[in-house]
């Protein structure tokens, strides 16, 4: 096998792994933040005269902002990874004949393949914006 071809394949695999890790991190962080928000709302609703009610109110203001910041930062990193994959696929398509390119799939398949990394951050962003307004 062509060493350059193996290198492109390894890079694509690496970028794909990074995207997977970023999405996993985003889902884990958002579940933690949303759980903290729900617990804080329940605690504040139970008794607003508690000494920590002020802290709970601050948490209610801060948690959505932290959630939005995490979504934006991960979305930027995901965009970088998707651009890198796109550039690698484009490079491979210009260097190798079509019959060797299992690395490059149809545009429809590429679109469907990246729909989760693109849409999951949007879903969490909508949730936090709905909480804020």
C-alpha positions as CSV (number, residue, x, y, z in Angstrom):
1,X,0.0,0.0,0.0
2,X,1.1,3.5,-0.8
3,X,2.7,5.1,2.4
4,X,1.0,8.5,1.6
5,X,-2.3,6.7,1.3
6,X,-1.8,5.1,4.7
7,X,-0.8,8.5,6.2
8,X,-4.0,10.1,4.9
9,X,-6.1,7.2,6.3
10,X,-4.4,7.5,9.7
11,X,-5.0,11.2,9.7
12,X,-8.7,10.8,8.8
13,X,-9.0,8.2,11.6
14,X,-7.3,10.5,14.1
15,X,-9.6,13.4,13.2
16,X,-12.6,11.2,13.4
17,X,-11.6,10.0,16.9
18,X,-11.1,13.6,18.0
19,X,-14.6,14.5,16.9
20,X,-16.0,11.5,18.7
21,X,-14.1,12.5,21.9
22,X,-15.3,16.1,21.6
23,X,-18.9,15.1,21.2
24,X,-18.6,12.7,24.2
25,X,-17.1,15.4,26.3
26,X,-19.8,17.8,25.3
27,X,-22.7,15.4,26.1
28,X,-21.1,14.5,29.5
29,X,-20.5,18.1,30.4
30,X,-23.9,19.2,29.4
31,X,-25.6,16.4,31.3
32,X,-23.6,17.4,34.4
33,X,-24.6,21.1,34.0
34,X,-28.2,20.3,33.3
35,X,-28.4,18.0,36.3
36,X,-26.8,20.7,38.5
37,X,-29.4,23.2,37.2
38,X,-32.3,20.9,37.9
39,X,-31.1,20.2,41.4
40,X,-30.6,23.9,42.1
41,X,-34.1,24.7,40.8
42,X,-35.6,22.0,43.0
43,X,-33.6,23.1,46.1
44,X,-34.6,26.8,45.6
45,X,-38.2,25.9,45.0
46,X,-38.3,23.9,48.2
47,X,-37.3,26.8,50.5
48,X,-36.0,30.2,49.4
49,X,-35.4,31.2,53.0
50,X,-32.4,28.9,53.4
51,X,-29.0,30.6,53.9
52,X,-27.6,29.3,50.6
53,X,-30.6,30.6,48.6
54,X,-28.4,33.5,47.4
55,X,-25.8,31.0,46.1
56,X,-28.5,28.9,44.4
57,X,-29.8,32.0,42.6
58,X,-26.3,32.8,41.4
59,X,-25.9,29.2,40.2
60,X,-29.2,29.5,38.3
61,X,-27.7,32.6,36.5
62,X,-24.3,31.1,35.9
63,X,-25.0,27.5,34.9
64,X,-26.7,28.4,31.6
65,X,-23.8,30.8,30.7
66,X,-21.3,28.0,31.4
67,X,-23.3,25.6,29.4
68,X,-23.5,28.0,26.4
69,X,-19.7,28.7,26.7
70,X,-19.0,25.0,26.6
71,X,-21.2,24.5,23.6
72,X,-19.5,27.3,21.7
73,X,-16.0,26.1,22.5
74,X,-16.7,22.5,21.5
75,X,-18.5,23.7,18.4
76,X,-15.4,25.6,17.3
77,X,-13.2,22.6,17.9
78,X,-15.7,20.3,16.0
79,X,-15.7,22.8,13.1
80,X,-12.0,22.6,13.0
81,X,-12.0,18.8,12.9
82,X,-14.7,18.7,10.2
83,X,-12.7,21.2,8.1
84,X,-9.6,19.0,8.5
85,X,-11.5,15.9,7.4
86,X,-12.9,17.7,4.4
87,X,-9.4,19.0,3.4
88,X,-7.9,15.5,3.8
89,X,-10.7,13.9,1.7
90,X,-10.3,16.6,-1.0
91,X,-6.5,16.1,-1.1
92,X,-7.0,12.3,-1.4
93,X,-9.6,12.8,-4.2
94,X,-7.0,14.8,-6.2
95,X,-4.2,12.4,-5.7
96,X,-5.7,9.0,-6.2
97,X,-8.0,7.3,-8.7
98,X,-11.7,7.0,-7.7
99,X,-11.5,3.2,-7.5
100,X,-8.9,3.4,-4.6
101,X,-10.8,5.9,-2.6
102,X,-12.8,4.2,0.1
103,X,-11.7,7.3,2.1
104,X,-14.0,9.5,0.1
105,X,-17.7,8.8,0.1
106,X,-20.7,10.4,-1.6
107,X,-21.6,13.9,-0.4
108,X,-24.9,12.6,0.9
109,X,-23.1,10.1,3.1
110,X,-20.7,12.7,4.4
111,X,-23.6,15.0,5.2
112,X,-25.4,12.3,7.1
113,X,-22.2,11.2,8.9
114,X,-21.5,14.7,10.3
115,X,-25.1,15.5,11.2
116,X,-24.7,14.4,14.8
117,X,-21.5,16.4,15.5
118,X,-23.2,19.4,13.9
119,X,-26.6,19.1,15.5
120,X,-25.9,17.9,19.0
121,X,-24.2,21.3,20.0
122,X,-27.2,23.1,18.5
123,X,-29.6,21.1,20.5
124,X,-27.8,21.9,23.8
125,X,-27.5,25.6,22.8
126,X,-31.3,25.7,22.2
127,X,-31.9,24.1,25.6
128,X,-29.7,26.7,27.4
129,X,-31.2,29.6,25.5
130,X,-34.7,28.4,26.3
131,X,-33.8,28.3,30.0
132,X,-32.4,31.8,29.8
133,X,-35.5,33.2,28.2
